[in-house]
Amino acid sequence: MPIFFVRLPELLEQLAIGKTTLYARIKQGTFPPPVKFGERVSAWPEHEVDTVVSAYMRSATKEDLQKLVAQLMIARHSGCTGTK
């Protein structure tokens, strides 16, 4: 199954937020960090973005978002592409 990625400009447009807000959410653990492909190239797995956006749409709490992002990071590092 192919994995699609979202680059920063497209992500900011999709989320309708600024770069500062995005990186604050990453620091808080409420949005996953990008995957680094090189010194100047990074992107977000589309399925992770979709999962977190769905949680935001459900008005998930900060704690729920942090748990979700932690699960996504575990899945990312174990080679899985989805969540439970």
C-alpha positions as CSV (number, residue, x, y, z in Angstrom):
1,M,0.0,0.0,0.0
2,P,1.6,3.3,-1.0
3,I,2.1,6.0,1.6
4,F,1.3,9.6,0.5
5,F,2.9,12.6,2.0
6,V,1.8,16.2,2.6
7,R,4.4,19.0,2.3
8,L,4.3,22.1,4.6
9,P,2.5,24.6,2.3
10,E,-0.3,22.1,1.5
11,L,-0.6,21.1,5.2
12,L,-0.9,24.7,6.4
13,E,-3.5,25.4,3.8
14,Q,-5.5,22.3,4.7
15,L,-5.4,23.1,8.4
16,A,-6.0,26.8,7.9
17,I,-3.3,27.7,10.5
18,G,0.1,29.3,10.4
19,K,3.5,27.7,10.7
20,T,4.0,29.0,14.3
21,T,0.7,27.3,15.4
22,L,1.6,24.1,13.7
23,Y,5.0,23.8,15.3
24,A,3.5,24.8,18.7
25,R,1.1,21.9,18.3
26,I,3.9,19.6,17.4
27,K,5.8,20.7,20.5
28,Q,2.7,20.2,22.7
29,G,2.4,16.7,21.2
30,T,-1.0,17.4,19.7
31,F,0.2,17.0,16.1
32,P,2.8,14.6,14.7
33,P,6.2,15.9,13.6
34,P,7.2,15.6,10.0
35,V,9.2,12.8,8.5
36,K,12.7,14.1,7.5
37,F,13.9,13.0,4.1
38,G,16.9,15.2,4.1
39,E,18.4,18.3,5.5
40,R,15.8,20.5,3.9
41,V,13.1,18.1,2.9
42,S,10.3,16.9,5.2
43,A,6.6,16.0,5.0
44,W,3.8,14.4,6.9
45,P,2.2,11.0,6.2
46,E,-1.2,11.8,4.8
47,H,-2.9,9.1,6.9
48,E,-1.5,10.6,10.1
49,V,-2.7,14.1,9.1
50,D,-6.2,12.7,8.3
51,T,-6.3,10.8,11.6
52,V,-5.4,13.9,13.7
53,V,-7.7,16.2,11.7
54,S,-10.6,13.8,12.3
55,A,-9.8,14.0,16.0
56,Y,-9.8,17.8,15.9
57,M,-13.2,17.7,14.1
58,R,-14.5,15.5,17.0
59,S,-13.4,18.1,19.4
60,A,-10.8,15.8,21.0
61,T,-9.2,17.0,24.2
62,K,-5.5,17.9,24.4
63,E,-4.9,14.7,26.3
64,D,-6.8,12.7,23.7
65,L,-4.7,14.3,20.9
66,Q,-1.5,13.6,22.8
67,K,-2.4,9.9,23.2
68,L,-3.4,9.7,19.5
69,V,-0.1,11.3,18.4
70,A,1.9,9.0,20.7
71,Q,0.1,6.0,19.1
72,L,0.9,7.4,15.6
73,M,4.6,7.7,16.5
74,I,4.7,4.2,17.8
75,A,3.1,2.9,14.6
76,R,5.5,5.1,12.5
77,H,8.6,3.7,14.2
78,S,7.4,0.1,14.1
79,G,6.8,0.3,10.4
80,C,3.0,0.2,10.6
81,T,0.9,2.6,8.6
82,G,-2.3,2.7,10.7
83,T,-3.6,3.0,14.2
84,K,-5.9,0.7,16.3
